[in-house]
Amino acid sequence: MVNLKPLKIMIVDDEPDIVNLLETVLLKEGFLHIYHAYSGISAIERCREVKPDAIILDVMLPDMDGFTLCKQIRQFSLCPIFFLSARDDDTDKIVGLALGGDDYITKPFSPKEVAYRIKAHLRRSLVYSRQSEREPCVFGNVQIDEQRGEVRKDGALVPLTAKEFQLLVYLAKHPSRIFNKSELYEAVWGESLLSGYDNTVMVHIHHLREKLEHDPANPRLILTVRGLGYKLLPQDESR
């Protein structure tokens, strides 16, 4: 059972009615620490101050769009970000996920569903952390420390989004095994791959290669097996 009481949730939306509705449901579901921000600028300040465990982020804000805000938050925080938007275009969903979002929920929405999605995501995150008692994994010049939530390349810390880190850890737990996009999406995002989300895994793999490979165009660590999927090579094979 996940203890929700110490977890902090921040709601970023310029509509007070939506903020109040979400807060009411989250409190009923066991979250005790709810924080608000009604603009992008205030959200950045608030996020730095309270260090939330999850953020509910409206795409349309008065001073900046949620995608821009997500990019700025990702410069200093890896906490899960759940987009809320009245736009259900697949392109917007892919952009939001590619920029570091962890889920995309369209309006009108069920506040209880939002709460349950957050609980499910945080539950998986806690399971990841509890399974990380072992020593860091080493793949060539890349070191993955699951317990600390850190990845290093040639000894230097590499900033990853939450989903990039989870995707890398999942591949690292199954070295040399080939996974197709549907398998990776279900394992990391926790749901079946839907039409319009086909590029999500590919975009995250691309970002991982840009951050971890010496030559992203000719990867030696995370390989594409044409027609089958992706695999991460063990240390002795990635040299």
C-alpha positions as YAML, in Angstrom:
chain: A
units: angstrom
residues:
- id: 1
  name: MET
  ca: [0.00, 0.00, 0.00]
- id: 2
  name: VAL
  ca: [1.37, 3.41, -1.00]
- id: 3
  name: ASN
  ca: [1.43, 6.04, 1.73]
- id: 4
  name: LEU
  ca: [0.05, 9.15, 0.04]
- id: 5
  name: LYS
  ca: [0.14, 11.44, 3.08]
- id: 6
  name: PRO
  ca: [3.68, 12.83, 2.65]
- id: 7
  name: LEU
  ca: [3.37, 13.27, -1.14]
- id: 8
  name: LYS
  ca: [2.98, 16.78, -2.56]
- id: 9
  name: ILE
  ca: [0.79, 17.54, -5.58]
- id: 10
  name: MET
  ca: [0.85, 20.87, -7.42]
- id: 11
  name: ILE
  ca: [-2.05, 22.01, -9.63]
- id: 12
  name: VAL
  ca: [-1.24, 24.59, -12.31]
- id: 13
  name: ASP
  ca: [-4.40, 26.00, -13.89]
- id: 14
  name: ASP
  ca: [-5.83, 29.50, -14.30]
- id: 15
  name: GLU
  ca: [-9.41, 28.35, -13.67]
- id: 16
  name: PRO
  ca: [-10.11, 28.38, -9.89]
- id: 17
  name: ASP
  ca: [-13.14, 26.10, -10.28]
- id: 18
  name: ILE
  ca: [-10.99, 23.37, -11.83]
- id: 19
  name: VAL
  ca: [-8.28, 23.84, -9.20]
- id: 20
  name: ASN
  ca: [-10.83, 23.59, -6.37]
- id: 21
  name: LEU
  ca: [-12.51, 20.54, -7.91]
- id: 22
  name: LEU
  ca: [-9.21, 18.69, -8.34]
- id: 23
  name: GLU
  ca: [-8.08, 19.62, -4.85]
- id: 24
  name: THR
  ca: [-11.32, 18.33, -3.33]
- id: 25
  name: VAL
  ca: [-11.01, 14.96, -5.06]
- id: 26
  name: LEU
  ca: [-7.28, 14.61, -4.33]
- id: 27
  name: LEU
  ca: [-7.91, 15.26, -0.64]
- id: 28
  name: LYS
  ca: [-10.64, 12.61, -0.62]
- id: 29
  name: GLU
  ca: [-8.22, 10.16, -2.27]
- id: 30
  name: GLY
  ca: [-5.68, 10.60, 0.52]
- id: 31
  name: PHE
  ca: [-3.35, 13.36, -0.67]
- id: 32
  name: LEU
  ca: [-2.84, 15.88, 2.13]
- id: 33
  name: HIS
  ca: [-0.42, 18.39, 0.58]
- id: 34
  name: ILE
  ca: [-1.95, 20.24, -2.38]
- id: 35
  name: TYR
  ca: [-0.36, 23.38, -3.83]
- id: 36
  name: HIS
  ca: [-1.69, 25.82, -6.46]
- id: 37
  name: ALA
  ca: [-0.31, 28.05, -9.18]
- id: 38
  name: TYR
  ca: [-2.40, 30.07, -11.61]
- id: 39
  name: SER
  ca: [0.30, 31.11, -14.11]
- id: 40
  name: GLY
  ca: [3.50, 29.77, -15.59]
- id: 41
  name: ILE
  ca: [5.80, 32.18, -13.75]
- id: 42
  name: SER
  ca: [4.24, 31.46, -10.37]
- id: 43
  name: ALA
  ca: [4.33, 27.71, -11.14]
- id: 44
  name: ILE
  ca: [8.10, 27.79, -11.65]
- id: 45
  name: GLU
  ca: [8.64, 29.66, -8.38]
- id: 46
  name: ARG
  ca: [6.24, 27.36, -6.52]
- id: 47
  name: CYS
  ca: [7.79, 24.23, -7.97]
- id: 48
  name: ARG
  ca: [11.29, 25.28, -6.89]
- id: 49
  name: GLU
  ca: [9.95, 26.09, -3.43]
- id: 50
  name: VAL
  ca: [7.84, 23.01, -2.59]
- id: 51
  name: LYS
  ca: [9.49, 20.37, -4.83]
- id: 52
  name: PRO
  ca: [6.23, 18.54, -5.65]
- id: 53
  name: ASP
  ca: [6.02, 14.79, -6.24]
- id: 54
  name: ALA
  ca: [3.63, 15.34, -9.17]
- id: 55
  name: ILE
  ca: [2.27, 18.28, -11.19]
- id: 56
  name: ILE
  ca: [-1.12, 18.63, -12.88]
- id: 57
  name: LEU
  ca: [-0.48, 21.16, -15.65]
- id: 58
  name: ASP
  ca: [-3.01, 22.93, -17.85]
- id: 59
  name: VAL
  ca: [-1.73, 23.40, -21.41]
- id: 60
  name: MET
  ca: [-3.37, 26.83, -21.78]
- id: 61
  name: LEU
  ca: [-2.10, 29.38, -19.23]
- id: 62
  name: PRO
  ca: [-2.34, 33.19, -19.35]
- id: 63
  name: ASP
  ca: [1.39, 33.92, -19.61]
- id: 64
  name: MET
  ca: [2.84, 30.85, -21.38]
- id: 65
  name: ASP
  ca: [1.67, 27.53, -22.78]
- id: 66
  name: GLY
  ca: [2.04, 24.38, -20.72]
- id: 67
  name: PHE
  ca: [4.54, 22.84, -23.13]
- id: 68
  name: THR
  ca: [6.95, 25.75, -22.63]
- id: 69
  name: LEU
  ca: [6.43, 25.56, -18.89]
- id: 70
  name: CYS
  ca: [7.10, 21.82, -18.92]
- id: 71
  name: LYS
  ca: [10.44, 22.38, -20.68]
- id: 72
  name: GLN
  ca: [11.45, 24.93, -18.05]
- id: 73
  name: ILE
  ca: [10.43, 22.70, -15.14]
- id: 74
  name: ARG
  ca: [12.37, 19.81, -16.65]
- id: 75
  name: GLN
  ca: [15.55, 21.87, -16.27]
- id: 76
  name: PHE
  ca: [15.44, 21.36, -12.50]
- id: 77
  name: SER
  ca: [12.80, 18.72, -11.71]
- id: 78
  name: LEU
  ca: [12.00, 15.16, -12.82]
- id: 79
  name: CYS
  ca: [8.66, 14.91, -11.01]
- id: 80
  name: PRO
  ca: [5.78, 13.44, -13.07]
- id: 81
  name: ILE
  ca: [3.80, 15.99, -15.11]
- id: 82
  name: PHE
  ca: [0.18, 15.32, -16.09]
- id: 83
  name: PHE
  ca: [-1.08, 17.60, -18.86]
- id: 84
  name: LEU
  ca: [-4.70, 18.81, -18.89]
- id: 85
  name: SER
  ca: [-5.97, 20.18, -22.19]
- id: 86
  name: ALA
  ca: [-9.15, 20.88, -24.11]
- id: 87
  name: ARG
  ca: [-7.21, 19.98, -27.26]
- id: 88
  name: ASP
  ca: [-7.30, 16.27, -28.07]
- id: 89
  name: ASP
  ca: [-5.22, 16.43, -31.25]
- id: 90
  name: ASP
  ca: [-2.76, 13.54, -31.42]
- id: 91
  name: THR
  ca: [0.06, 15.92, -32.35]
- id: 92
  name: ASP
  ca: [-0.42, 17.88, -29.13]
- id: 93
  name: LYS
  ca: [-0.35, 14.67, -27.12]
- id: 94
  name: ILE
  ca: [2.87, 13.51, -28.75]
- id: 95
  name: VAL
  ca: [4.49, 16.91, -28.29]
- id: 96
  name: GLY
  ca: [3.52, 16.98, -24.61]
- id: 97
  name: LEU
  ca: [4.91, 13.51, -23.95]
- id: 98
  name: ALA
  ca: [8.05, 14.17, -25.98]
- id: 99
  name: LEU
  ca: [8.81, 17.32, -23.99]
- id: 100
  name: GLY
  ca: [8.83, 15.37, -20.74]
- id: 101
  name: GLY
  ca: [5.18, 14.97, -19.82]
- id: 102
  name: ASP
  ca: [4.12, 11.68, -18.28]
- id: 103
  name: ASP
  ca: [0.43, 11.69, -19.21]
- id: 104
  name: TYR
  ca: [-2.01, 13.75, -21.28]
- id: 105
  name: ILE
  ca: [-5.62, 14.07, -20.14]
- id: 106
  name: THR
  ca: [-8.23, 15.81, -22.28]
- id: 107
  name: LYS
  ca: [-11.10, 17.99, -21.04]
- id: 108
  name: PRO
  ca: [-13.78, 17.33, -20.01]
- id: 109
  name: PHE
  ca: [-12.22, 14.87, -17.60]
- id: 110
  name: SER
  ca: [-13.12, 12.90, -14.50]
- id: 111
  name: PRO
  ca: [-11.27, 14.37, -11.47]
- id: 112
  name: LYS
  ca: [-11.31, 10.92, -9.90]
- id: 113
  name: GLU
  ca: [-9.62, 9.46, -12.98]
- id: 114
  name: VAL
  ca: [-6.91, 12.11, -12.71]
- id: 115
  name: ALA
  ca: [-6.37, 11.18, -9.05]
- id: 116
  name: TYR
  ca: [-6.16, 7.48, -9.88]
- id: 117
  name: ARG
  ca: [-3.71, 8.08, -12.72]
- id: 118
  name: ILE
  ca: [-1.47, 10.02, -10.37]
- id: 119
  name: LYS
  ca: [-1.73, 7.31, -7.70]
- id: 120
  name: ALA
  ca: [-0.89, 4.60, -10.24]
- id: 121
  name: HIS
  ca: [2.14, 6.50, -11.52]
- id: 122
  name: LEU
  ca: [3.48, 7.28, -8.05]
- id: 123
  name: ARG
  ca: [2.90, 3.68, -7.00]
- id: 124
  name: ARG
  ca: [5.06, 2.45, -9.91]
- id: 125
  name: SER
  ca: [7.72, 5.04, -9.07]
- id: 126
  name: LEU
  ca: [7.87, 3.84, -5.48]
- id: 127
  name: VAL
  ca: [8.16, 0.24, -6.64]
- id: 128
  name: TYR
  ca: [11.10, 1.24, -8.83]
- id: 129
  name: SER
  ca: [12.82, 2.91, -5.88]
- id: 130
  name: ARG
  ca: [12.23, -0.06, -3.54]
- id: 131
  name: GLN
  ca: [13.75, -2.44, -6.07]
- id: 132
  name: SER
  ca: [16.93, -0.38, -6.31]
- id: 133
  name: GLU
  ca: [18.94, -1.87, -3.45]
- id: 134
  name: ARG
  ca: [21.62, -3.20, -5.82]
- id: 135
  name: GLU
  ca: [24.82, -1.60, -7.05]
- id: 136
  name: PRO
  ca: [24.70, 0.76, -10.05]
- id: 137
  name: CYS
  ca: [24.55, -0.92, -13.48]
- id: 138
  name: VAL
  ca: [27.40, -0.23, -15.87]
- id: 139
  name: PHE
  ca: [26.98, -0.32, -19.64]
- id: 140
  name: GLY
  ca: [30.22, 0.73, -21.30]
- id: 141
  name: ASN
  ca: [30.85, 4.33, -20.22]
- id: 142
  name: VAL
  ca: [27.31, 4.74, -18.85]
- id: 143
  name: GLN
  ca: [26.48, 4.11, -15.19]
- id: 144
  name: ILE
  ca: [22.86, 3.77, -14.03]
- id: 145
  name: ASP
  ca: [22.24, 4.23, -10.31]
- id: 146
  name: GLU
  ca: [18.58, 3.36, -9.81]
- id: 147
  name: GLN
  ca: [18.66, 3.97, -6.07]
- id: 148
  name: ARG
  ca: [19.87, 7.55, -6.47]
- id: 149
  name: GLY
  ca: [17.90, 8.16, -9.66]
- id: 150
  name: GLU
  ca: [21.12, 9.15, -11.43]
- id: 151
  name: VAL
  ca: [22.74, 8.35, -14.75]
- id: 152
  name: ARG
  ca: [26.35, 9.22, -15.49]
- id: 153
  name: LYS
  ca: [28.30, 9.23, -18.75]
- id: 154
  name: ASP
  ca: [32.09, 9.16, -18.40]
- id: 155
  name: GLY
  ca: [31.52, 10.11, -14.75]
- id: 156
  name: ALA
  ca: [29.46, 13.22, -15.52]
- id: 157
  name: LEU
  ca: [25.83, 13.43, -14.35]
- id: 158
  name: VAL
  ca: [23.33, 13.26, -17.24]
- id: 159
  name: PRO
  ca: [19.95, 14.98, -16.68]
- id: 160
  name: LEU
  ca: [17.06, 12.75, -17.78]
- id: 161
  name: THR
  ca: [13.31, 13.19, -17.57]
- id: 162
  name: ALA
  ca: [11.37, 10.77, -15.38]
- id: 163
  name: LYS
  ca: [10.17, 8.74, -18.35]
- id: 164
  name: GLU
  ca: [13.61, 8.69, -20.00]
- id: 165
  name: PHE
  ca: [15.07, 7.37, -16.76]
- id: 166
  name: GLN
  ca: [12.35, 4.73, -16.33]
- id: 167
  name: LEU
  ca: [12.74, 3.62, -19.94]
- id: 168
  name: LEU
  ca: [16.51, 3.30, -19.56]
- id: 169
  name: VAL
  ca: [16.18, 1.40, -16.28]
- id: 170
  name: TYR
  ca: [13.67, -1.00, -17.82]
- id: 171
  name: LEU
  ca: [15.99, -1.74, -20.75]
- id: 172
  name: ALA
  ca: [18.94, -2.10, -18.36]
- id: 173
  name: LYS
  ca: [17.05, -4.72, -16.34]
- id: 174
  name: HIS
  ca: [16.73, -6.82, -19.51]
- id: 175
  name: PRO
  ca: [20.07, -6.41, -21.32]
- id: 176
  name: SER
  ca: [20.23, -7.66, -24.93]
- id: 177
  name: ARG
  ca: [16.50, -8.41, -24.95]
- id: 178
  name: ILE
  ca: [14.57, -6.87, -27.83]
- id: 179
  name: PHE
  ca: [11.39, -4.95, -26.99]
- id: 180
  name: ASN
  ca: [8.94, -3.53, -29.51]
- id: 181
  name: LYS
  ca: [7.37, -0.11, -28.99]
- id: 182
  name: SER
  ca: [4.14, -1.53, -27.59]
- id: 183
  name: GLU
  ca: [5.97, -3.57, -24.94]
- id: 184
  name: LEU
  ca: [8.06, -0.61, -23.84]
- id: 185
  name: TYR
  ca: [5.09, 1.75, -23.72]
- id: 186
  name: GLU
  ca: [3.05, -0.68, -21.64]
- id: 187
  name: ALA
  ca: [5.96, -1.34, -19.26]
- id: 188
  name: VAL
  ca: [6.97, 2.30, -18.72]
- id: 189
  name: TRP
  ca: [3.76, 4.26, -19.31]
- id: 190
  name: GLY
  ca: [1.57, 1.60, -17.71]
- id: 191
  name: GLU
  ca: [-1.03, 1.27, -20.45]
- id: 192
  name: SER
  ca: [-1.51, -0.18, -23.90]
- id: 193
  name: LEU
  ca: [-0.08, 1.71, -26.86]
- id: 194
  name: LEU
  ca: [-2.84, 3.76, -28.50]
- id: 195
  name: SER
  ca: [-3.13, 5.01, -32.04]
- id: 196
  name: GLY
  ca: [-1.35, 8.35, -32.32]
- id: 197
  name: TYR
  ca: [1.19, 7.50, -29.60]
- id: 198
  name: ASP
  ca: [3.39, 5.38, -31.87]
- id: 199
  name: ASN
  ca: [6.18, 7.95, -31.87]
- id: 200
  name: THR
  ca: [6.34, 8.42, -28.11]
- id: 201
  name: VAL
  ca: [8.79, 5.59, -27.43]
- id: 202
  name: MET
  ca: [10.83, 6.47, -30.52]
- id: 203
  name: VAL
  ca: [11.17, 10.10, -29.38]
- id: 204
  name: HIS
  ca: [12.31, 9.05, -25.90]
- id: 205
  name: ILE
  ca: [14.85, 6.60, -27.37]
- id: 206
  name: HIS
  ca: [16.12, 9.42, -29.60]
- id: 207
  name: HIS
  ca: [16.56, 11.71, -26.58]
- id: 208
  name: LEU
  ca: [18.38, 8.99, -24.64]
- id: 209
  name: ARG
  ca: [20.78, 8.46, -27.52]
- id: 210
  name: GLU
  ca: [21.45, 12.20, -27.78]
- id: 211
  name: LYS
  ca: [22.34, 12.29, -24.09]
- id: 212
  name: LEU
  ca: [24.22, 8.99, -23.73]
- id: 213
  name: GLU
  ca: [25.81, 8.00, -27.04]
- id: 214
  name: HIS
  ca: [29.09, 9.45, -28.29]
- id: 215
  name: ASP
  ca: [27.61, 9.36, -31.81]
- id: 216
  name: PRO
  ca: [23.78, 9.30, -31.62]
- id: 217
  name: ALA
  ca: [23.53, 8.63, -35.36]
- id: 218
  name: ASN
  ca: [25.53, 5.42, -34.88]
- id: 219
  name: PRO
  ca: [24.46, 4.15, -31.45]
- id: 220
  name: ARG
  ca: [26.52, 1.55, -29.60]
- id: 221
  name: LEU
  ca: [24.43, 1.31, -26.44]
- id: 222
  name: ILE
  ca: [20.74, 1.42, -27.39]
- id: 223
  name: LEU
  ca: [20.31, -0.33, -30.71]
- id: 224
  name: THR
  ca: [17.42, -0.54, -33.14]
- id: 225
  name: VAL
  ca: [16.70, -4.03, -34.43]
- id: 226
  name: ARG
  ca: [14.91, -3.31, -37.66]
- id: 227
  name: GLY
  ca: [11.36, -4.61, -37.72]
- id: 228
  name: LEU
  ca: [11.57, -5.83, -34.12]
- id: 229
  name: GLY
  ca: [12.31, -2.99, -31.70]
- id: 230
  name: TYR
  ca: [15.09, -1.82, -29.38]
- id: 231
  name: LYS
  ca: [17.64, -3.39, -27.08]
- id: 232
  name: LEU
  ca: [20.32, -2.20, -24.67]
- id: 233
  name: LEU
  ca: [23.68, -3.90, -24.94]
- id: 234
  name: PRO
  ca: [25.60, -5.20, -21.91]
- id: 235
  name: GLN
  ca: [29.02, -3.77, -21.09]
- id: 236
  name: ASP
  ca: [31.09, -6.34, -22.94]
- id: 237
  name: GLU
  ca: [28.99, -6.06, -26.10]
- id: 238
  name: SER
  ca: [28.75, -2.25, -26.19]
- id: 239
  name: ARG
  ca: [32.46, -1.65, -26.48]
...
